[in-house]
């Protein structure tokens, strides 16, 4: 099975690779540049960053120096909380483009739900209508946040990037998103390393002759969830990409899903204070 180019179509027909490379907490400069270059070398063609990560310049340089055509890379960034609102979002987008040294984004997201979501989404729709971004979406939105955007906007969010992992698989949210053709993307798929401490996952990984991270990432993409693991270790970067040569049984998919206990590793989007 060679699905190394696996992707899904967003509601507007834009293809997004199901496996991406996250850059959260990667330091600007050589750290993020080397990691992104290693990821691109391993085969990743989907890179995820955000204004608040403070590493957009390094991501942009790594893409330029990789020798891979910009149009062959799916690039995501996000507008931060303090930049929300119509005018501020347009300015923030321009700043991100300049730092990334590109003239368009493949995906732009509202990073967290805030009181200014409606005005921010209006700016996102303008960026999309102007052809400056191929797809627009949100991050960390619960169902009621999505409903607010959908009631006020003219475009339904194309993707919702949320915390999603075996202990918190967001079944209700995924079903809502599926109903309205909103793709779901997982951040923190490896629970910041906590998945390695779950005996059942270790046992299943051994059954398939795969690592714990490979097993969990495979579970994600078989559910139709886009996933963006992160690592600065070359071996781990390559290992996380090698998930297209096996498939989990339906029983084992359900076993992994049954680990859900509602436990978040990140903040509740209804109670953020940053």
C-alpha positions as CSV (number, residue, x, y, z in Angstrom):
1,X,0.0,0.0,0.0
2,X,1.6,3.3,-1.1
3,X,-0.5,6.2,0.0
4,X,2.4,8.5,0.6
5,X,0.6,11.3,-1.3
6,X,-2.7,10.7,0.6
7,X,-4.8,13.8,0.7
8,X,-8.5,14.8,1.3
9,X,-10.5,17.3,-0.6
10,X,-11.8,20.3,1.4
11,X,-15.3,21.5,0.6
12,X,-14.0,23.8,-2.1
13,X,-12.0,21.0,-3.8
14,X,-8.6,22.1,-2.5
15,X,-6.5,19.1,-1.6
16,X,-4.8,18.9,1.8
17,X,-2.3,16.2,2.6
18,X,-3.6,14.1,5.5
19,X,-0.2,14.1,7.2
20,X,1.4,17.4,8.0
21,X,4.4,18.7,9.9
22,X,3.7,20.9,12.9
23,X,6.2,23.5,14.2
24,X,4.7,24.5,17.6
25,X,7.4,25.6,20.1
26,X,10.2,25.3,17.5
27,X,12.7,28.1,17.9
28,X,13.1,30.6,15.1
29,X,16.4,30.2,13.2
30,X,18.3,27.0,12.7
31,X,16.1,24.8,14.9
32,X,12.9,25.3,12.9
33,X,14.8,25.5,9.6
34,X,16.6,22.2,10.0
35,X,13.4,20.5,11.2
36,X,11.3,21.7,8.3
37,X,14.0,20.8,5.8
38,X,14.2,17.3,7.3
39,X,10.5,16.9,7.0
40,X,10.4,18.0,3.4
41,X,13.3,15.6,2.7
42,X,11.3,12.8,4.3
43,X,8.4,13.5,2.1
44,X,6.0,15.8,4.0
45,X,4.4,18.4,1.8
46,X,2.2,20.0,4.4
47,X,3.8,22.5,6.9
48,X,1.8,24.1,9.7
49,X,2.9,27.2,11.5
50,X,1.3,30.3,13.2
51,X,2.1,33.9,13.9
52,X,2.4,33.3,17.6
53,X,4.9,30.5,17.1
54,X,7.4,33.2,16.2
55,X,9.1,31.0,13.6
56,X,7.4,32.0,10.3
57,X,10.6,33.4,8.8
58,X,12.5,30.2,9.5
59,X,9.7,28.1,8.0
60,X,9.8,30.3,4.9
61,X,13.5,30.1,4.5
62,X,13.5,26.4,4.9
63,X,10.9,26.0,2.2
64,X,13.0,28.3,-0.2
65,X,16.2,26.4,0.5
66,X,14.6,23.0,0.2
67,X,14.5,23.3,-3.6
68,X,10.9,22.1,-3.6
69,X,8.5,24.2,-5.6
70,X,6.2,26.4,-3.4
71,X,3.2,25.1,-5.3
72,X,4.0,21.6,-4.2
73,X,3.8,22.5,-0.5
74,X,0.6,23.0,1.5
75,X,1.4,25.9,3.9
76,X,-0.8,26.9,6.8
77,X,-0.5,29.8,9.3
78,X,-2.9,31.3,11.8
79,X,-4.1,34.7,13.1
80,X,-3.3,35.2,16.8
81,X,-5.9,36.4,19.4
82,X,-4.5,39.9,19.7
83,X,-4.7,40.4,16.0
84,X,-8.4,39.5,15.7
85,X,-10.9,41.9,14.1
86,X,-11.4,42.9,10.5
87,X,-8.6,45.4,9.9
88,X,-6.1,43.7,12.2
89,X,-6.6,40.3,10.6
90,X,-5.9,41.7,7.1
91,X,-2.7,43.3,8.5
92,X,-1.7,40.1,10.3
93,X,-2.1,38.1,7.1
94,X,0.2,40.6,5.3
95,X,2.8,40.3,8.1
96,X,2.7,36.5,7.9
97,X,3.1,36.5,4.1
98,X,6.1,38.8,4.4
99,X,7.8,36.6,7.1
100,X,7.1,33.4,5.1
101,X,8.3,35.1,1.9
102,X,5.4,33.9,-0.1
103,X,2.6,35.6,-2.0
104,X,-0.2,33.3,-0.9
105,X,-1.2,30.7,1.8
106,X,-2.8,27.4,1.2
107,X,-4.7,27.7,4.5
108,X,-5.3,30.5,7.0
109,X,-6.9,29.8,10.4
110,X,-8.4,31.7,13.3
111,X,-6.2,30.4,16.1
112,X,-8.7,30.5,19.0
113,X,-12.3,31.5,19.4
114,X,-12.7,35.0,20.6
115,X,-15.4,37.7,20.9
116,X,-14.2,39.2,17.6
117,X,-14.7,36.0,15.6
118,X,-17.4,37.4,13.4
119,X,-15.3,40.4,12.3
120,X,-12.2,38.2,11.9
121,X,-14.1,35.7,9.8
122,X,-15.3,38.6,7.5
123,X,-11.6,39.4,6.9
124,X,-10.8,35.8,6.2
125,X,-13.6,35.6,3.6
126,X,-12.2,38.7,1.9
127,X,-8.7,37.1,1.8
128,X,-10.3,34.0,0.3
129,X,-12.4,36.0,-2.2
130,X,-9.4,38.0,-3.2
131,X,-7.5,34.8,-4.0
132,X,-4.8,35.4,-1.5
133,X,-5.5,32.1,0.4
134,X,-6.7,28.9,-1.1
135,X,-8.7,27.8,2.0
136,X,-9.9,29.3,5.3
137,X,-10.8,27.7,8.5
138,X,-10.6,27.8,12.3
139,X,-8.7,26.2,15.2
140,X,-9.9,25.1,18.6
141,X,-13.6,25.8,17.8
142,X,-16.3,23.9,19.6
143,X,-19.7,23.3,18.0
144,X,-21.2,26.5,19.3
145,X,-18.3,28.6,18.0
146,X,-18.7,27.0,14.6
147,X,-22.4,27.7,14.6
148,X,-21.8,31.4,15.4
149,X,-19.4,31.7,12.4
150,X,-21.8,29.8,10.1
151,X,-24.8,32.0,11.1
152,X,-22.9,35.3,10.4
153,X,-20.6,34.4,7.5
154,X,-21.2,33.5,3.9
155,X,-18.5,30.8,3.8
156,X,-18.6,27.7,6.1
157,X,-15.1,27.1,7.7
158,X,-13.3,24.5,5.5
159,X,-11.4,23.0,8.4
160,X,-11.3,23.0,12.2
161,X,-7.9,22.2,13.7
162,X,-8.4,20.9,17.3
163,X,-6.8,18.9,20.0
164,X,-7.5,15.3,19.1
165,X,-5.9,12.1,20.4
166,X,-6.8,8.7,21.8
167,X,-7.8,10.2,25.2
168,X,-9.8,12.9,23.6
169,X,-11.2,11.9,20.2
170,X,-13.9,14.6,19.8
171,X,-16.5,12.3,18.5
172,X,-19.4,14.7,18.8
173,X,-17.5,17.5,17.2
174,X,-16.2,15.3,14.4
175,X,-19.8,14.2,13.6
176,X,-21.0,17.8,13.5
177,X,-18.1,18.8,11.2
178,X,-18.8,15.8,8.9
179,X,-22.4,16.9,8.6
180,X,-21.4,20.3,7.3
181,X,-18.4,19.2,5.3
182,X,-15.8,20.8,7.6
183,X,-12.6,18.8,7.6
184,X,-11.1,18.0,11.0
185,X,-7.3,18.4,11.8
186,X,-5.6,17.1,14.9
187,X,-3.0,19.0,16.9
188,X,-1.3,17.2,19.8
189,X,-2.0,13.8,18.2
190,X,0.7,12.2,20.4
191,X,-0.5,14.0,23.5
192,X,2.9,15.7,23.9
193,X,4.4,12.3,24.4
194,X,1.9,10.9,26.8
195,X,0.7,8.2,24.3
196,X,4.0,6.4,24.9
197,X,2.8,5.7,28.5
198,X,-0.4,3.9,27.6
199,X,0.1,0.1,27.8
200,X,-2.7,-0.8,25.4
201,X,-1.2,1.5,22.7
202,X,2.2,0.0,23.2
203,X,0.7,-3.5,22.9
204,X,-1.1,-2.7,19.7
205,X,2.0,-1.1,18.2
206,X,3.9,-4.3,18.8
207,X,1.1,-6.3,17.1
208,X,1.6,-4.3,13.9
209,X,5.4,-4.1,14.2
210,X,5.1,-0.3,14.3
211,X,6.0,2.4,16.8
212,X,3.5,3.9,19.2
213,X,3.5,7.2,17.3
214,X,3.0,5.4,13.9
215,X,0.1,3.5,15.3
216,X,-1.7,6.6,16.6
217,X,-1.0,8.7,13.5
218,X,-2.4,5.9,11.4
219,X,-5.5,5.8,13.6
220,X,-6.0,9.5,12.9
221,X,-5.8,9.3,9.1
222,X,-8.0,6.2,8.9
223,X,-10.7,8.2,10.7
224,X,-10.3,10.8,7.9
225,X,-8.6,13.3,10.3
226,X,-5.7,15.4,9.0
227,X,-2.9,15.2,11.5
228,X,0.2,17.3,12.2
229,X,2.8,15.6,14.5
230,X,5.9,17.6,15.4
231,X,9.5,16.7,16.2
232,X,12.9,18.2,15.9
233,X,14.6,14.8,15.9
234,X,15.4,13.6,12.3
235,X,14.7,9.9,13.2
236,X,11.3,10.8,14.7
237,X,10.4,13.0,11.8
238,X,11.1,10.2,9.3
239,X,9.4,7.6,11.5
240,X,6.2,9.7,11.8
241,X,6.0,9.8,8.0
242,X,6.2,6.1,7.6
243,X,2.5,5.3,8.2
244,X,1.3,4.5,4.7
245,X,2.4,0.9,4.5
246,X,0.0,-0.7,7.0
247,X,-3.7,-0.4,8.0
248,X,-5.4,-0.9,11.3
249,X,-8.3,-3.4,11.6
250,X,-11.8,-2.0,12.4
251,X,-11.6,-3.7,15.8
252,X,-8.3,-2.1,16.6
253,X,-9.6,1.3,15.4
254,X,-12.5,0.9,17.9
255,X,-10.1,-0.2,20.7
256,X,-8.1,3.0,20.3
257,X,-11.2,5.1,20.2
258,X,-12.4,3.5,23.4
259,X,-9.5,5.0,25.3
260,X,-11.3,8.4,25.2
261,X,-11.9,9.7,28.7
262,X,-12.4,13.4,27.8
263,X,-9.0,14.3,29.0
264,X,-7.5,17.4,27.4
265,X,-3.8,18.2,27.4
266,X,-4.4,21.8,26.3
267,X,-6.8,24.6,27.4
268,X,-10.6,24.5,27.1
269,X,-11.5,26.9,24.3
270,X,-14.3,28.3,26.4
271,X,-11.9,29.2,29.2
272,X,-8.8,30.7,27.5
273,X,-7.1,33.7,29.1
274,X,-4.1,34.3,26.8
